[in-house]
Amino acid sequence: MKNKLFLGLAIFGMLFNSCTTDDTADIIINDNSTGSGGGNTNGTIFLAGTYTEDLTLDANNTYKINGSLIMASGTTLTIPAGMVLEAEASGSDVYIAISSGAQIIANGTASNPIVLTSDSSAPQAGDWGGLILLGDAPINSVTGAATATSEIASLPYGGTDVSNNSGIIRYLRVQYSGGSADGQSENNGISFYGVGNGTTVQYIQVFEGKDDGVEFFGGTVNVDFVSVVNAQDDSIDWTEGYTGAITNAHVSHGAEHDKGIEADGYNTDIGNNSSPIFWSKPTVTNLTIVGNGSDTGNEAIRLRAGTQGIFTNVLLEGFEEGFDLDGNAGATSLNPTGTGVINGDLSVTDVTFVDVTLQLKNDTGDTFTDADFLSGIGNATGTDFATWGANWTVGN
């Protein structure tokens, strides 16, 4: 029997109907109920396991994630607008993963956002894992149509489908994420592994995450309106050849934090194995990053390992360093970050620094002036977060 699906139900006597064929996974229902029957509105349906059929959550029911919830290829997870979906605050191995070939439909609204959060009465960062999407868009850690394996759940991702469609996410908030999986690897709030630009991602927030807020492992997915508040590691992170667009992003640091953005051209633990070689090169438009002051000794944006990128309308406030560029000199080096500046593949147009001691730190080994990288200083307004973040975000 393949991919057994274990569901724990806290509704006494409640049964799910399932149509199966000879090669469909067995469904085993473990009744752990203490309620008074299927009509009990206080009952809770526990969700975990690998789903080989569509899973559509009912707004009239209460659900709780108590393990790894993995949607297999060919399935769809549908979460209704306004649902608060709790996860057990056990930290490790509690997450939602949308496999390559599967989709998520989480179409919230500003007045009825979808919230993925901890079930703790006193929630904190790292209570549970987070949301993982995997697709078959290009990545540079492999060659051609080969696939890589995700750090969390060891699921395949990557390929050649630039327009891969992993579903729709709108007005979704992930809270208290970042719990370690397998006792080692930490989840991000939302992870995009090789996700393509056929996927719709608009209005997302990660609040109080223990690891990164939003991370892109290659792929081409475009993300519009993203808020990361109080991430304890990097708020926005990309690697493995990410080439999508990030438009209207707002980052606010808490007491525990690392970079506003940490960007790599490739995964230095694996190597740039694409042929022909390509590097991360997203476009980032309308960005605001608010730190804790220039005396805190922190960097707003670190660009390294050969990453490229086109930044427009960037407001940075409260950092010792605005941009820190790392790499090796020369176009043929392993980490030609500075070459991107010289060639015009890494640049910032319209940027405003508020309470920032050093605007640019060049550790690439290549020689260029601040003006080669930064233009329109003082012209930026950043993103209008007060407008688009109203009503559905928290902690700002």
N, C-alpha and C positions, 0 to 999 in steps of 0.2 A: 504493500500500500504506500502511495506517494503522498508527501506533503500533508500529513494529517493535520486537521484543523481542530484545535482545542478551544472551546468557548466555555467560560464560566458564567452562569446566569444567576443573578440574585433575585429572579422572579420565580416563585415556586411553581413548578409544573409547566412552565412556558416552553413551547417547542417551536422550532423553526422548520418550515416546510422546505424540502430540498429536492430538486429534480436532478438525478444523476445518470450518467452513462457509465459504461464499463470502466472508462479510464479517468473518471472524475474522483477527486480525493474524497476519502471517507470523512464524514462530519461526526464528531463525537461531542455530545453535550454533557458537560459535567454540571449537575444541579447542586449549587452551593447555597440555595436560597434560604432566607429566613423570613421572607415576606408571606403575605396571605393569599397569593395567587396572581394570575396573569393580569388582572385588572388593577392591581395595586400600583398607584402612580408613584409610590416611594421606592419601587423596585429599581435595581440597577443591573444593566446588562454589561458584563465584562467582555472586553475585546482584546484578543491576542491570537497569534498564530499566523499562518500563511493562508491567505484567501485566494482560492482558485475560481471564485465566482464573484460577481459584482456585490458590493456592500453599500447599501443605501440606508443612512441613518434617519430615523424618524424623529421629528421635532417633538413628538409627544412622549418619547422615551428618554430615560437617563442612561448614559453610557459611561464606562470608565475603562481606560486602557491600563491593563495590568501586566503587560509584557511587550514583546516586539510584535507590532501589527504590520504585516507585510502584504501588500497587494501584488499578486503575481502578474506576469505579463498577460495582457488581454483583458484585465479586469478594470473596474472603475470604482473608486471610493467617492461617494457623494455625501457631503455634509451640508445641511440646510443653513440658511442665513439665520443668525441670532443664536446658534447653538454654542453652549459652553461645554467643551469636551475635556473632562479631567483625566489626568494620568496619575497613577499611584506614585507617591513621592518616595520611591525606592532607589532613585538615582540611576542605577545601571540597567541597561537592556530594556528600557521602557521608551519606545519611540514609534513613530509611524514612518514606514518606508514605501514609496511608490516605485515599484520596479520599472526598469526600462521596458517599454511596451504597455505599461499600465497608465492610468490617468487618475487625477484627482479633480473633482468638481466641487470647489469650495467657494461659492459665489455669494459672499456677504454683501452688506450695504453699510453706508455710513451710520445709519440709525440702528442696524442690526448686524454688527460685525460677528465673525466667527472667532471664538477664543479657545485656544489650546493651552491648558494650564495645569498646575499642580493641584492635587486634592488635599494638600496639607492645610490645616487650620492656621498655620504660621508659615506660609510658603517662602522659599528662598532660592536663589540661583543654584542650579544643579539638582533640583528635586527630581527631574525626569530628563529624558533625552531631547527630543525635538522632532522636526519634520524633515524628511529626506526625500528628494525627488531624483530619479535617475533616468537618463535618456540615452539616445544613440547619436548625438551630435558630436562633431570633431573634438578630440583632445590631443595634446601633444606628448603625452606620456607613453603612447603606443604608436605603432606604424599602421597606416591605412585603416582597414576595417576592424582591426583587432580591438579587444576590449580590455579595460582595466577593472580592478575590483575595489569597491568602496571600502573605506576604513571602517565604517559602521555596517554591520550585517553581511559584509563580504559579497555584495551583489555586483553583477557586471554593469558597466556603463561605457559609453563612448562608441563612436562609429563614424559614419559619413553623412548622416542625415541632418543637414544644417537646419531644416525646418521641422525637426522632430516636435511632436505635440504631446506634452505630458499633462495637459488639462488646463483648468482655469482656477486661478486663485485671486480673489478680490476681497478686500476688507477683512483680512485675517490677522490675528494677533497671537504670537507665541510668547508665553510667559514662563519664567523660572526654569528654563531649559539648560542644557549643558552637562547633564549627568554622564558619568563615564560608562561606556559599554564594555563588556568583557573585563571589567575592572581596570581598563587601561585607557583606550581611546575615548576622547571626550566628544560628545555631540555638539554641533552648532545649533543655533536656534532654527534656522532654515538652511539646508544644504542643497545645492544644485550640482549634481554630478552629470556632466555631459548633456545638459538639458537644452533643447533647441528653441529657436525663435518662433515656432508655431504654438508655443505655450504662452498663455496669457497670465501675467503676474502684475497686479496693480493694487496699491494700497496694502502694504504689509508692514507689520511692526514686530520687532523682537524686543522684549522688555525683561530686564534682569536675568541675563544669560550668563552662565559661568564660563563658557568658552566664547568663540566668535559669534557675532550676531547673525550675519548672512555671509555664506562663503560659496564661491563659484569654482568648481573643478572643471575647467574647460567649458565647452559648450558655447551657445550663441544666444541664450535666452535674454530677452529684454525685460527690465524691471522698472516700472514706473511708480513713483511715490513709495519710498521706503524709509522707515523710521527705526533707528536702533538706539535704545536708551539703556544705559548702565550695563553694557556688556563688559565682562571682566577681562576678556582678551580683546582681540581686534573687533571693531564693530562691523566693518566690511572687509572681506578678504577675497582675493582671486589668485588663481594659479592654473597650471596645465593648459594654457592657451585660451583663456576666456576672451571672447571677442564680441560680446553683446553690448547693450547700452543700458546705463543706469541713469535715469532721469528723475530729478527731484528727490534728493536724498537728504535726510536730516539725522545727524548723529549728536547725541548728548552724553557726555561722560559722567560716570558716578565716581565714588571714592576709589573703587577698584577698577582698573582699566589698563589697556595697552594702547595700541594705535587706533586712530579713527579709521584709517585705511592701511592695510598691509598688502602689497601687491607683488606677485612673482610672475615672471614670464613663463616659468615652467616649475614643476615640482622637483626641487633640488635633491630630494631623497630618491627620485626615480631616474631623472634625466629627461632631456628634450629628445624624444625618439621619433618625432614626426619626420616624414620625408615627402616633399621638401619641408625643411624646418620652418615652423612658424612660432610666433610668440603671443602671449596675451596682449591684446590691444583693444580694450573697450573704449567707448565714449562715455564720459561722465559729464552731465549737464545739470546745472542748478544744484549745487552741493553746499551744505552748511555743516561744519563740524565745530562743536562748542566744547572746549576743554575746561580745566579747572584753574587756569591762570598760567602766565609765563614763568612763574617761579616754581612750577611743579616738575620741571625737567623732562617733559614729555614731547613726543613728536605727533603732529597731526596726521601726516601721510608719509609712509615709507614705500619707496619704489625701488625694486631690486630684481636680481636674477633675470635681467634682460627684458623686463616688462616694458611695453609701450602703452600709450594711451593718450587720448585727446580730452583734456579737461576744459570746460567753459563755464564761467560764472560760479566762482568758488569763493566762499566766505569762511575764513578760519579765525577762530577766536580762542585766546587763552592757552597758548602753547609756547614752549621754549623754542621749538623748531617747527616751521611750517611744512616744508618738504625736505625729506632726507633721501638722497639718491645713492644707491650702492651698486657696485658691479666691478667689472674688469675693463681695462682700456682696450679699444679695438673692436671692429665689427665682427671679427672671427673668434672673439673670446667666448668663454662659456656664458658670461653674464654681461652682454653689451648694452647695459641700461643707458650709459652716456651716449653711445652711438645713436640711440633713438632720438636724443635731444638734438644732436648735430644734424641728423637726417630729417628732422621735423616730424618724426613718428611719436614723440613724447613731448607734449607741450601743454601750457596752461594759458588760456586767453581770458582776460578779465578776472582778476583776483583781488580780494580785499583782506588785509591782515589787521586784526584787532588784538592788541596785547600779545603780540608774537615777537620774540626777541630776534630770532634769525629766520629770515624768509626761506633761504635755500642753503642746504649743506650738500656739497658735491663730494662724494666718496667713490666716484666711478673710475677714477684714473684718467678719464678723458677731460680735455680742457674746453670749457665753454663758459660764457658769461651768464649772469642771472637773466639778462635780457634775451638770451637765446632760448631760455626755458619759460620765463614769465613775461607776459605782456598785459597791458591794461591794468596796472596795479592801482587799486583804489576804485575801480569801476564796477566791482561785483556787488550784488545784493544777496546772493545765495538763493536758496529755495524759499518759497512762501509757505512755510510749514504751518503758520498760524491759521491759514485758510484751509489747506487740504488736509491737515491733521486734526481739524476740529471734530469733536464728538466721539470719535472711534478710537483714538489713541490714549495712552495713559502715561503718567510719570514725567510729564514735560514741565 
